[in-house]
Amino acid sequence: MRWRETNLTTAAARLAGLPFSLVQQTTLQAPRRALILKPCCLTQVLLATPLLTSLHEAYPEARFDWAVHEWARPAIAAHPALSKIIPTDSIGLPTIAWADVTRLVARLRQERYDTCFIPSRSALLSLIAWLAGIPQRVGLYVQGRGFAHTMRVRPRAQHEVDRYLALAMAAGLPTQPTPSFYPTDRDRTTITRRLVDEIDWLGDVPLVLLHPGGGSNPRQGMPEKRWPVERFALLGNHLVRQHKARILLVGAAADAALAHTIDGMMSAKVVNLAGQLTLGELGALGEVADLYVGNDTGPTHVAAAVGCPTLALFGPSDPAVSGPRGRQVTVLAPPQLVAPFSWEGMLSVREVAAAADQLLSSRHH
């Protein structure tokens, strides 16, 4: 079936939540065996990692697991604060098989969690945690969504990171607002070998990553998030002329056609790695790169999280809600959102090149 949070499900959740409203917690009992239930999607899972970090620092002896969809699993696959990652199958997607709900509930019951953190506004996830018999359920509560939580948190912040961190703040815990991503040692070894053997880069010139893709996830595709490919090509040529940069095109297999088009349009030499890197390898590449330029997409958040100077290009989506956070992040976006969205007259090559120049100059001074 297709699950959607509608007026009907919201009304039902409000009614179902009346008994739970009578037994609300005011303080959090220290968890010993806890679960974060945040299935989707890649960007949102990355933006929820500050919550995990804050909880782990507050309760270093507790065990933390994460239930996540396979699509978003790479975002946390190597996170050192996690003991186990539990697949959610279709849960988190628009079309949900109720057999998967039953299967997940049974699995969570076996794990015997004492606490579940739900950084989502979802009646379904609230129901799953309750059916799994998890006694302490802390999550976001908006218009009935989150009806079965024992500690309901009404988010007031605008940015997703701060909304998710509201769960920790409600418990009186200190918070750390920067997302985290951990490439494995194998990822780093693979990238080092490729940079030396295949790309012939020894650190003598700036290494720049261009990610032209994005706007694709299991819930909703938004190709209009992509800055035009011809502008990426012009930007790449500028960075080569101005900084003698080595340009690497990166992205998922679905972005290979875009990268191939940019490769063909550029006058300067470029290395096309689209479809050839895992997310962990991209993170390892970001650790050594001098600049990353990309759209509103999960890998842009990965680059920011590993400390790469990141230039994020936002179009129809609002960076105040889901912009990347990191040590060196610049976000460019239109002054106001207008529907239907068009890149015409928005974020010119000159404007983006100036921001890229600034990041590269800061990197080398």
Secondary structure, 3 states (H helix, E strand, C coil): CECCCCHHHHHHHHHHCHHHHCCCCCCCCCCCEEEEECCCCHHHHHHCHHHHHHHHHHCCCCEEEEEECCCCHHHCCCCCCCCEEEECCCCCCCECCHHHHHHHHHHHHHHCCCEEEECCCCHHHHHHHHHCCCCEEEEECECCECCCCCEEECCCCCCHHHHHHHHHHHCCCCCCCCCCCCCCHHHHHHHHHHHHHCCCCCCCCCEEEEECCCCCCCCCCCHHHCCCHHHHHHHHHHHHHHHCCEEEECCCHHHHHHHHHHHHHCCCCEEECCCCCCHHHHHHHHHHCCEEEEECCHHHHHHHHCCCCEEEECCCCCHHHHCCCCCCEEEECCCCCCCCCCCCCCCCHHHHHHHHHHHHHHHCC
